[in-house]
Amino acid sequence: MSIETTPIDREDRLTGVLLGVAVGDTLGLPREGLSRRRAARLFGAAPLEHRFVLGRGMISDDAEHACMTAQALLAAPGDAARFARSLGWRLRGWLAAMPAGVGYATLRAIVKLWLGFSPERSGVCSAGNGPAMRAPILGAALALEPSRIEPMVRASTRLTHTDPRAEEGARIIALAAAYAAVRAPEQVNPAELLARLRERVSDGELRRRLDCAAELLARRASAEDFVAAIGLHEGVSGFIVDTVPAALFCWLANVGDFRRAVEDVILLGGDADSTGAIVGGLAGATLGARAIPETWLGGIADTPRSVGWMRRLGARLARAFRGEGAGAAPGERASGGEGPLGLFWPVLPVRNLIFLVLALKHGFRRMLPPY
């Protein structure tokens, strides 16, 4: 995909992706797996607020994967195979800290990594949306060197998922983030972008849904109209062919409005933390961290991947991936050899235990009315 660059604040955009993923994840998490109707009865409609614990939110695997992907990019900025190895070790460590939420396909893939399978052979046959959670930061970070996007997306996807649809879905999310990250918001053209993305898709159902998104966006239809048109009546599932078109539609219908884009997709129900995270990442790539509502950012209570830590990670990515013509010498991949941002990992098992207790509380709450 040819990308025309526009002077933008790279640090704000890359930080916007990480923080956008985080707020979408935290806001959607309490509603994960609920139908649109049941989620509205339990948690209300827009405007959305943090509802995980005492009016605050905590991130889950969606934001954690985005952060691990960013760290792996910093560890191996110029080599897809080294990037996959770095991400693989981070996934091993992540599972060892006993996170409360792990997708089944991702779990099986990480177990294979621990058993000695290489990153090229650890993936399992699944079209879940795990790779799409990692895609926005890949696309935005590599937006100034677009030829490097597909190899990195392929390495990231095949580490956990081998179904070709998982790779196609992750690739078009990454390309969409790259498209947004180098343009002013008013330069984002939904019809043009969807036409370009469609050319990169071979799966017939995914192409049909992208065509439907383009048609309904032109008619200014609502997100509810779109998911009804593609048959998602109970919410957006974790199947990547469902997730990707819904995420693209909600983002492109609200290119200049971060809050509305994230709220639209979360209120559809289903896999709300993942869809919220993906749309948050795309909206962050478009509008930057400055556009994220301060109440949403201030409501995230987490450690060691705190809002401040993610801001520092975004700043380090911006210095590392400046691209040719943006302050780097030709072929330069990283600035100063900073490498990954350190993480105080000893606190993770305690943090994950607290998260598990709170998640179980939500699980029990769902057994009670209103239904």
CORKA-V406861 format. One record per helix or strand. SS is the DSSP state (H for helix, E for strand). FROM is the first residue (numbers start at 0). LEN is the number of residues. If there is no record, write none. Layout:
SS&FROM&LEN / SS&FROM&LEN
//
This chain:
H&9&20 / E&33&1 / H&35&8 / E&52&1 / E&55&2 / H&60&15 / H&79&17 / H&103&11 / E&123&1 / E&127&1 / H&129&12 / H&142&16 / E&160&1 / H&163&18 / H&184&3 / H&189&10 / H&203&15 / H&222&7 / E&235&1 / E&238&1 / H&239&13 / H&257&9 / E&269&1 / H&271&16 / H&288&3 / H&293&5 / E&299&1 / H&306&14 / E&323&1 / E&327&1 / H&344&21
//
